[in-house]
Amino acid sequence: MGRLTALRGEVWLVDLGMAQKTRPVLVLSVAYKDEERALISYVARTTSLRGTEYEVPHQAPRFLPGAFDVQSIGTMPDVQLIRRLTVCDAATLAQVEAALKRWLSLP
């Protein structure tokens, strides 16, 4: 079986280890090239909401109500990908990008 490839805007089930368990994440990085590291940057999806400005609500079929938490940004090797769950809609992806810019104080 070949390597799994995650594309920007897709929601994947990934293994984030014992501390964060297996959970859905929204892929934010672009596809890597053959000579680059096989890494995926993401924000985690959570159902444990705190109501912060860094949580972007997300609803989709077969998902419990939840949000993408841009404070849970990370990078992982693509070998932690388990399976593709869905594609995030453009409006939600834009909200995640805006919240991430606020969190990182980017223009």
Backbone as CSV, one residue per row, in Angstrom:
resi,resn,N_x,N_y,N_z,CA_x,CA_y,CA_z,C_x,C_y,C_z
1,MET,0.838,-1.186,0.000,0.000,0.000,0.000,0.880,1.245,0.000
2,GLY,0.548,2.233,-0.842,1.325,3.462,-0.937,1.018,4.412,0.192
3,ARG,1.739,5.505,0.190,1.521,6.537,1.207,0.192,7.220,0.987
4,LEU,-0.452,7.592,2.067,-1.676,8.371,1.982,-1.304,9.833,1.747
5,THR,-2.099,10.522,0.967,-1.830,11.916,0.655,-2.998,12.770,1.118
6,ALA,-2.728,13.708,1.996,-3.750,14.623,2.499,-3.593,15.964,1.800
7,LEU,-4.713,16.524,1.385,-4.700,17.803,0.687,-5.281,18.898,1.568
8,ARG,-4.815,20.120,1.343,-5.303,21.284,2.082,-6.831,21.322,2.021
9,GLY,-7.450,21.524,3.183,-8.890,21.632,3.251,-9.601,20.321,3.546
10,GLU,-8.861,19.215,3.557,-9.476,17.930,3.879,-9.461,17.703,5.388
11,VAL,-10.434,16.946,5.856,-10.481,16.543,7.262,-10.113,15.064,7.304
12,TRP,-9.091,14.753,8.096,-8.570,13.392,8.213,-8.637,12.920,9.647
13,LEU,-8.798,11.631,9.815,-8.635,10.992,11.111,-7.159,10.659,11.239
14,VAL,-6.543,11.099,12.338,-5.107,10.887,12.523,-4.823,10.384,13.934
15,ASP,-3.674,9.762,14.081,-3.213,9.290,15.385,-2.264,10.336,15.949
16,LEU,-2.727,11.098,16.940,-1.904,12.143,17.550,-1.199,11.659,18.809
17,GLY,-1.175,10.368,19.030,-0.464,9.820,20.179,-1.322,9.780,21.429
18,MET,-0.713,9.300,22.496,-1.447,9.100,23.750,-2.018,10.385,24.315
19,ALA,-1.298,11.484,24.197,-1.747,12.728,24.822,-3.022,13.277,24.181
20,GLN,-3.140,13.155,22.856,-4.305,13.727,22.183,-5.188,12.682,21.520
21,LYS,-4.796,11.442,21.501,-5.533,10.302,20.963,-5.777,10.415,19.460
22,THR,-6.650,9.579,18.948,-7.019,9.610,17.537,-8.168,10.574,17.373
23,ARG,-8.008,11.523,16.453,-9.041,12.547,16.286,-9.014,13.126,14.884
24,PRO,-10.092,13.830,14.499,-10.099,14.501,13.198,-9.255,15.773,13.239
25,VAL,-8.607,16.054,12.121,-7.852,17.295,11.968,-8.157,17.887,10.598
26,LEU,-8.026,19.201,10.492,-8.166,19.906,9.231,-6.767,20.175,8.691
27,VAL,-6.490,19.697,7.507,-5.173,19.878,6.883,-5.066,21.309,6.361
28,LEU,-3.996,22.004,6.754,-3.766,23.380,6.321,-2.588,23.505,5.361
29,SER,-1.690,22.550,5.384,-0.496,22.644,4.548,-0.799,22.262,3.106
30,VAL,0.067,22.710,2.223,-0.017,22.328,0.815,0.672,20.980,0.641
31,ALA,0.419,20.334,-0.467,1.054,19.040,-0.742,2.571,19.216,-0.831
32,TYR,3.295,18.295,-0.237,4.753,18.367,-0.283,5.262,17.696,-1.553
33,LYS,6.482,18.087,-1.941,7.118,17.507,-3.128,8.007,16.349,-2.711
34,ASP,8.435,15.553,-3.688,9.241,14.359,-3.408,10.481,14.649,-2.576
35,GLU,11.132,15.794,-2.808,12.377,16.099,-2.095,12.133,16.749,-0.729
36,GLU,10.884,17.016,-0.402,10.560,17.668,0.868,10.176,16.644,1.931
37,ARG,10.154,17.093,3.155,9.732,16.222,4.254,8.256,15.862,4.103
38,ALA,7.904,14.647,4.428,6.527,14.161,4.316,5.755,14.562,5.573
39,LEU,5.473,15.861,5.689,4.815,16.413,6.866,3.497,17.067,6.490
40,ILE,2.571,17.039,7.433,1.250,17.638,7.285,1.054,18.611,8.444
41,SER,0.671,19.854,8.143,0.312,20.803,9.198,-1.203,20.869,9.290
42,TYR,-1.712,20.989,10.504,-3.143,20.830,10.742,-3.590,21.643,11.947
43,VAL,-4.933,21.754,12.095,-5.547,22.165,13.357,-6.497,21.038,13.751
44,ALA,-6.524,20.757,15.022,-7.352,19.655,15.534,-8.811,20.089,15.646
45,ARG,-9.690,19.113,15.491,-11.118,19.323,15.701,-11.457,18.792,17.094
46,THR,-12.272,19.536,17.822,-12.626,19.147,19.180,-14.134,19.232,19.390
47,THR,-14.621,18.422,20.301,-16.010,18.535,20.751,-16.057,19.084,22.177
48,SER,-14.884,19.321,22.771,-14.785,19.914,24.114,-14.617,21.417,23.957
49,LEU,-15.721,22.094,23.741,-15.675,23.523,23.423,-15.514,24.376,24.672
50,ARG,-14.755,25.458,24.522,-14.540,26.401,25.611,-15.099,27.779,25.285
51,GLY,-15.508,27.980,24.027,-16.088,29.259,23.642,-15.080,30.353,23.375
52,THR,-13.854,30.000,23.023,-12.848,31.022,22.752,-12.970,31.539,21.326
53,GLU,-12.349,32.662,21.058,-12.361,33.241,19.711,-11.520,32.416,18.726
54,TYR,-10.805,31.441,19.232,-9.943,30.610,18.387,-10.591,29.281,18.008
55,GLU,-11.836,29.097,18.374,-12.603,27.920,17.972,-13.510,28.306,16.808
56,VAL,-13.398,27.569,15.718,-14.229,27.817,14.550,-15.248,26.686,14.458
57,PRO,-16.533,27.004,14.645,-17.558,25.961,14.621,-17.522,25.148,13.329
58,HIS,-17.747,23.836,13.470,-17.771,22.940,12.316,-18.866,21.916,12.504
59,GLN,-19.747,21.846,11.521,-20.787,20.825,11.509,-20.735,20.132,10.161
60,ALA,-20.853,18.842,10.190,-20.864,18.042,8.970,-21.588,16.748,9.275
61,PRO,-22.154,16.120,8.228,-22.815,14.836,8.452,-21.861,13.834,9.103
62,ARG,-22.376,13.038,10.026,-21.641,11.999,10.736,-20.627,12.540,11.758
63,PHE,-20.680,13.838,12.065,-19.802,14.428,13.075,-20.653,14.947,14.231
64,LEU,-20.163,14.788,15.444,-20.779,15.466,16.582,-20.523,16.958,16.433
65,PRO,-21.380,17.812,17.007,-21.084,19.247,16.956,-19.702,19.509,17.554
66,GLY,-18.960,20.382,16.911,-17.607,20.657,17.382,-17.031,21.879,16.710
67,ALA,-15.707,22.017,16.825,-15.018,23.179,16.261,-13.572,22.808,15.945
68,PHE,-13.007,23.551,15.013,-11.572,23.472,14.772,-10.917,24.459,15.720
69,ASP,-9.997,23.988,16.536,-9.342,24.809,17.549,-7.966,25.219,17.038
70,VAL,-7.839,26.476,16.594,-6.562,26.902,16.005,-5.447,26.998,17.040
71,GLN,-5.777,26.932,18.321,-4.729,26.847,19.338,-4.115,25.453,19.354
72,SER,-4.729,24.521,18.653,-4.205,23.151,18.546,-3.596,22.920,17.175
73,ILE,-2.762,23.852,16.742,-2.067,23.703,15.474,-0.876,22.772,15.687
74,GLY,-0.582,21.981,14.694,0.545,21.062,14.808,1.030,20.600,13.449
75,THR,2.121,19.875,13.477,2.695,19.265,12.283,3.051,17.837,12.634
76,MET,2.774,16.923,11.718,3.026,15.504,11.973,3.480,14.842,10.682
77,PRO,4.154,13.698,10.789,4.494,12.931,9.592,3.240,12.335,8.969
78,ASP,3.236,12.209,7.661,2.048,11.683,6.990,1.734,10.235,7.356
79,VAL,2.662,9.532,7.969,2.388,8.139,8.365,1.343,8.064,9.481
80,GLN,1.015,9.186,10.115,0.000,9.206,11.164,-1.419,9.343,10.600
81,LEU,-1.529,9.538,9.284,-2.842,9.609,8.645,-3.507,8.246,8.702
82,ILE,-4.778,8.217,9.051,-5.526,6.957,9.093,-6.486,6.880,7.906
83,ARG,-7.394,7.875,7.810,-8.300,7.897,6.658,-8.913,9.282,6.495
84,ARG,-9.255,9.591,5.261,-9.902,10.856,4.923,-11.369,10.760,5.320
85,LEU,-11.858,11.798,6.020,-13.231,11.802,6.495,-14.154,12.637,5.611
86,THR,-13.695,13.830,5.224,-14.526,14.739,4.431,-13.648,15.883,3.923
87,VAL,-14.274,16.790,3.214,-13.618,18.028,2.780,-14.323,19.174,3.484
88,CYS,-13.565,20.085,4.007,-14.111,21.247,4.709,-14.635,22.246,3.679
89,ASP,-15.760,22.880,3.982,-16.291,23.885,3.062,-15.403,25.129,3.070
90,ALA,-15.440,25.880,1.979,-14.557,27.031,1.791,-14.761,28.110,2.855
91,ALA,-16.005,28.344,3.264,-16.275,29.382,4.268,-15.640,29.031,5.614
92,THR,-15.762,27.772,6.028,-15.157,27.352,7.300,-13.642,27.409,7.213
93,LEU,-13.068,26.978,6.095,-11.614,27.049,5.922,-11.136,28.495,6.027
94,ALA,-11.866,29.433,5.429,-11.500,30.852,5.513,-11.583,31.357,6.957
95,GLN,-12.584,30.901,7.720,-12.699,31.292,9.129,-11.537,30.730,9.943
96,VAL,-11.124,29.500,9.645,-9.972,28.902,10.333,-8.721,29.706,10.026
97,GLU,-8.522,30.067,8.772,-7.348,30.865,8.398,-7.340,32.201,9.134
98,ALA,-8.491,32.868,9.217,-8.580,34.159,9.908,-8.293,34.012,11.399
99,ALA,-8.856,32.973,12.025,-8.611,32.743,13.456,-7.145,32.406,13.709
100,LEU,-6.545,31.646,12.815,-5.136,31.298,12.958,-4.254,32.538,12.844
101,LYS,-4.593,33.439,11.945,-3.841,34.697,11.813,-3.934,35.503,13.109
102,ARG,-5.132,35.546,13.705,-5.275,36.262,14.993,-4.423,35.607,16.069
103,TRP,-4.489,34.287,16.160,-3.750,33.535,17.185,-2.248,33.761,17.050
104,LEU,-1.744,33.775,15.816,-0.299,33.935,15.578,0.109,35.380,15.350
105,SER,-0.852,36.303,15.440,-0.620,37.735,15.219,0.049,37.978,13.863
106,LEU,-0.551,37.386,12.826,-0.062,37.578,11.452,-0.947,38.598,10.759
107,PRO,-0.364,39.365,9.825,-1.175,40.368,9.100,-2.228,39.715,8.214
